[in-house]
């Protein structure tokens, strides 16, 4: 395993074994990153779900002895963002959170098209992984989507226009995926 993978495993183990310890480490990392961003005159943005789909909006957190409803309330001046495959009905609180930005991940399943429309109708972007020229297929799947953005330019989905289709070129193993997750054009 790479050092990044080892760190992910270590964090996941801490999250499941000692939730308060996990949040103490997370809060410390965010505070340090925030101080650095402030010194450099930058806006800090944090993506919490790199390889998970945790509903952070429902997890209470204690920061420096103060109880908060969730991590977003604890750090209102930090922009948080994530991708999700969880149906919108379970993420209503998330999309209503001022400093948290979700992007729905299209999976290719029939139910995923329905979920994508629900997210789009609420101004939430939808990411689509593609191979080849995605325009004709994406246009058929999401004919009313007003904005398409190249998701490979950067990962800061909170900068995209609301309700965007985010096009991500298939990389690595995804190039060989035939499950429907990768839109082939």
C-alpha positions in Angstrom: 0.0 0.0 0.0 1.1 3.6 -0.7 1.5 6.0 2.2 -1.8 7.7 1.1 -3.6 4.3 1.3 -2.1 3.6 4.7 -3.2 7.0 6.0 -6.7 6.3 4.6 -6.9 2.9 6.4 -5.5 4.5 9.6 -8.1 7.2 9.5 -11.0 4.8 8.8 -9.9 2.6 11.7 -9.8 5.6 14.0 -13.2 6.8 12.8 -14.8 3.4 13.6 -12.8 2.7 16.8 -12.7 6.2 18.5 -15.2 8.7 17.0 -14.3 11.5 19.4 -10.6 10.9 18.8 -11.2 11.0 15.1 -13.0 14.3 15.3 -10.3 15.7 17.5 -7.7 14.9 14.8 -9.9 16.2 12.1 -10.6 19.5 13.9 -6.9 20.0 14.5 -6.1 19.4 10.9 -8.8 21.8 9.7 -7.6 24.4 12.2 -4.0 24.1 11.1 -5.0 24.3 7.4 -7.3 27.3 8.1 -4.5 29.2 9.8 -2.2 28.5 6.8 -4.9 29.5 4.3 -5.5 32.7 6.2 -1.8 33.6 6.2 -1.7 33.1 2.5 -5.0 35.0 1.9 -6.8 31.9 0.6 -10.2 30.4 1.2 -9.9 26.9 2.7 -11.9 24.1 1.1 -12.1 20.6 2.5 -13.3 17.4 0.8 -14.1 15.0 3.6 -15.3 12.0 1.6 -12.4 11.0 -0.6 -13.3 7.3 -0.7 -16.4 7.2 1.5 -19.9 8.5 1.5 -20.4 9.6 5.1 -23.4 11.8 5.9 -21.3 14.4 7.8 -24.3 16.7 8.2 -25.7 14.2 10.8 -22.5 13.7 12.9 -22.1 15.8 16.0 -18.6 17.1 16.7 -16.8 18.5 19.7 -14.2 21.1 18.9 -12.1 22.6 21.7 -14.7 21.5 24.3 -17.6 23.1 22.3 -20.4 20.8 21.0 -21.6 21.5 17.4 -24.4 19.9 15.5 -21.9 18.9 12.7 -18.4 19.8 11.3 -19.9 22.5 9.1 -21.3 24.4 12.0 -18.0 24.1 13.8 -16.2 25.7 10.8 -18.6 28.1 9.1 -15.9 29.9 7.3 -14.6 26.8 5.6 -16.1 25.4 2.4 -16.7 21.7 2.5 -17.6 19.6 -0.6 -18.2 16.0 -1.5 -19.5 13.6 -4.1 -22.4 11.3 -3.1 -24.4 8.4 -4.4 -26.9 8.6 -1.5 -30.5 9.5 -2.6 -31.5 13.1 -2.1 -34.2 12.3 0.5 -31.4 11.4 2.9 -29.3 14.4 2.1 -31.8 17.2 2.4 -30.0 18.7 5.4 -26.7 18.6 3.4 -28.0 20.5 0.4 -29.4 23.1 2.7 -26.1 23.7 4.5 -24.5 27.0 3.5 -20.9 25.9 3.5 -21.3 22.3 2.2 -21.5 21.5 -1.5 -22.6 18.1 -2.8 -22.3 16.7 -6.3 -24.3 13.6 -7.1 -22.3 10.8 -8.7 -24.2 9.2 -11.6 -23.8 5.4 -11.6 -25.4 4.3 -14.8 -28.2 2.4 -13.0 -31.8 3.2 -14.0 -32.4 4.6 -10.5 -29.4 6.8 -10.8 -31.0 8.8 -13.7 -34.0 9.5 -11.4 -31.8 10.5 -8.5 -29.7 12.7 -10.8 -32.9 14.5 -11.9 -33.9 15.1 -8.3 -30.5 16.5 -7.5 -30.4 18.7 -10.6 -33.9 20.1 -9.9 -32.5 21.2 -6.5 -29.6 23.0 -8.1 -27.1 20.2 -7.2 -24.5 19.2 -9.8 -24.2 15.7 -11.2 -20.9 14.1 -12.2 -20.8 11.7 -15.1 -17.7 9.6 -16.0 -17.3 9.2 -19.7 -15.1 7.6 -22.4 -15.0 9.0 -25.9 -17.4 11.9 -26.8 -20.1 12.1 -24.1 -22.2 14.9 -25.6 -24.8 12.8 -27.5 -25.4 10.4 -24.6 -25.3 13.0 -21.8 -27.7 15.2 -23.9 -30.1 12.3 -24.1 -29.8 11.4 -20.4 -30.0 15.0 -19.1 -31.6 17.1 -21.9 -32.6 20.0 -19.6 -29.2 20.5 -18.0 -28.1 24.0 -18.7 -24.5 23.8 -17.8 -21.7 21.3 -18.6 -18.3 21.6 -17.0 -15.0 19.9 -17.5 -14.5 18.2 -14.1 -10.9 17.3 -15.0 -9.8 20.9 -14.8 -10.2 21.0 -11.0 -12.1 19.2 -8.2 -13.6 22.3 -6.7 -17.2 21.5 -7.6 -18.5 24.4 -5.4 -17.2 26.8 -8.1 -19.5 25.2 -10.8 -22.8 26.8 -11.8 -25.7 25.3 -9.9 -27.1 22.2 -11.4 -24.2 21.5 -13.7 -23.4 18.2 -15.4 -19.7 17.6 -14.5 -17.9 15.6 -17.1 -15.1 13.4 -15.8 -12.9 11.5 -18.3 -12.6 7.8 -17.4 -9.1 7.0 -15.9 -7.4 3.8 -14.8 -9.6 0.8 -14.3 -12.7 2.9 -15.2 -11.6 2.7 -18.9 -12.4 -1.0 -18.8 -15.7 -0.6 -16.9 -18.8 -1.8 -18.7 -21.2 -1.7 -15.8 -22.9 1.5 -17.1 -21.0 3.7 -14.7 -18.9 5.0 -17.6 -20.9 6.7 -20.3 -19.5 5.7 -23.6 -19.9 8.0 -26.5 
